[in-house]
Amino acid sequence: MRGVRLLLFILMLGLPGFACANAKLLSVGCSAALFKMEGMSLDQKALILTAGHCVNRGSFKDPDPTGLVFPGPGEVLRDLPDVGQVAISGAGGKLVRYRVSRVVLATMTGMDAAILELDQTYRAIIEKQTDAEIYELSPITAWPGAPMRIESTYWRRDFSCEVDKIVPTVKEDPWTWTGVVRFHLSPRCRLFGGVSGSPVLDRQHRIVAVANTASDPGTPCGFETPCEIVDDGQPLVAPNGQSYATSTARFYDCYSASRQAFDFALPSCGLIPTSPPPATVAGGTTAGETATTTRSAI
């Protein structure tokens, strides 16, 4: 979870490499992307993809004194009204602000991802910003050896990465993620604060994952020190600087192509847990949102 530790990276503003990715969240220091599912119409409300820990919603308080909150373990936020803003950049770099009208989904259970809905359609956006790109979400999961490009609008920088492995299970503090993309450890693919939520793009410029976390020195499996759970159940602590991303192809299991809409009640959709919720740290979710929040154990 790298979008909430920005003060340490202010000096990095001068780093080279302009990113073509096209969105950033204005209330939290995270990157994002304007995207659509296969078959979606330009006349539908536009969607934004980012990391689940970037929406500042949920019941788990940041252990550092940032005032931020995250979805707790087993907590899946759905269909919540939102009054935040997203800035979308065209190829020329000009940023235009748009209002977020709804949190379609935000979770850190199984995956660290969020989908936000804007109050304008794709068509309205590209008429206003003719050089804005709409990314398509790929139904194909990344594979070892595949070259990937991570584009961060927050820093206006991109990263050249290679998939090292799809890790079955990664744990960080109270959260457990599955099918996580691990990148080859390289100075060209070392993620840091503000890169969270950036799209991970394949050679066809389609989104296959969203930038999620990287390892800092600390307590193994603790906050910002993720570990991989190996076959015998023991944790394998990632080396310093190891970067990860959340696979996004599983969103198609929760998408109705015939209705061109997400349907989290589909039998194929495994994003909504069904078991009772665990105890979580209080705070975060505002009054009036409880009825539209699904919570249950990982």
GUTI-853473 format. One record per residue (C-alpha): x, y, z. Coordinates in steps of 0.05 Angstrom, whole numbers, plus 5000, padded with zeros to 4 digits. Layout:
N
XYZ;...
% end
This chain:
298
500050005000;504150574973;499351154962;499451435033;506751575047;508152165002;512352635045;518252165039;518152214963;517452964949;524552984922;522452474869;518252984832;524153114787;524952404763;524452304688;519451894648;512652174630;506851704642;501051654593;496151394646;490651884654;487651964724;489352114796;485152174859;485252874888;483352714960;488652174970;495552134938;494151564889;494151434815;488251144776;485751014705;479551154663;477350474639;471650064612;469849334607;469448984540;462949174504;461249784546;458150364509;461051064507;454351314531;455050954598;457551304660;465151304660;468950854708;475550954745;480050394770;484650474829;487050094890;482149924946;486550264998;486150914958;478751094969;479451305042;473350885061;472550315110;473150095182;480750005189;484750605212;491650735185;496550535241;500551155224;497451825243;495052005172;487652025187;486351545130;481950935132;481850295091;476849725079;477949235135;479248495126;472848185099;469748865086;467048995016;464249685003;458949724948;454450234917;456350814962;455151544945;461451944937;463152684930;470452624913;474052864851;478552544800;483252914753;483852614683;489652774638;489852774563;496052584523;498153314525;498353294601;492653774616;488553564676;481053644679;477053504743;470953064746;466252884803;465952184830;458652014841;459051304867;463750774895;461650164854;466249714895;472249784941;475549194975;482048955005;479448245014;482547764963;484548364920;486349084932;482149464882;476549964874;471850184818;469050894820;463551174776;463751884751;457752334740;459352394665;459451904608;465551674569;462952054509;462352704549;469452624573;472652494505;468653074475;471653524527;478453204525;479552934455;486452664473;484152264534;484951514530;479951004555;483550374576;480249704566;480549194622;483448534597;479947884613;486747544611;491147474673;498447664669;503447094663;510746994684;515647324636;510547814607;513148524599;508749044633;508449794637;505950144700;503750864688;502951334746;499251984734;500652224805;508052254790;507552314714;512351734710;512251034682;515750384702;518149824657;516749164692;516748414679;512147924713;516347454756;510847024784;503446984802;503746894877;497946474905;497546854971;500447504997;499147765067;500148465093;497948625164;490448425169;489448335094;490347715051;490647764974;490547194924;493247124853;497947704863;502747944808;509947964832;514648354789;521948194775;526048574826;529249144787;530949884796;526350024737;520449704772;520949964843;514350264864;513450804917;508151264948;503251554898;504050974848;498650574883;492550504838;496550574774;494450124716;498949544697;498749504621;500348944573;503249034503;496249174476;495549744526;490149374564;489649364640;491548694671;492748924743;493049524789;499249724828;498349514900;504249484947;511849434955;516049185012;519549635062;523749405121;519349235180;515648695217;514648095170;507548075143;506248745177;504049405149;507949565086;512148935095;508248415055;510047685056;508447105011;505146485041;508745885012;506245165003;507644955075;503845555102;510045915125;511246655107;516646845059;518647575071;519547965007;526248324996;526349075005;523349414944;519548804919;513349064882;506548744873;499948864836;492848614842;490348214782;483948514753;481447974704;476947694760;472448304751;469647954690;466847414735;462447964765;460448294699;454248164658;456148254585;448848244563;446948814610;453749164605;453849244680;457048944742;452948424778;456248204843;450647694854;452847264795;454646544815;461446644782;463047264825;467447104885;468747824908;463247844959;464647385019;458747025051;461246835121;460147265183;464647885192;470647895239;471848435290;474849055258;477849705282;472350215292;471850845250;471951045178;465250895147;460551475154;453351455179;448351245126;453250795090;452550175134;446549905097;450449865032;456749555063;457948805060;462648535113;464947835124;471147425139;476747295090;
% end
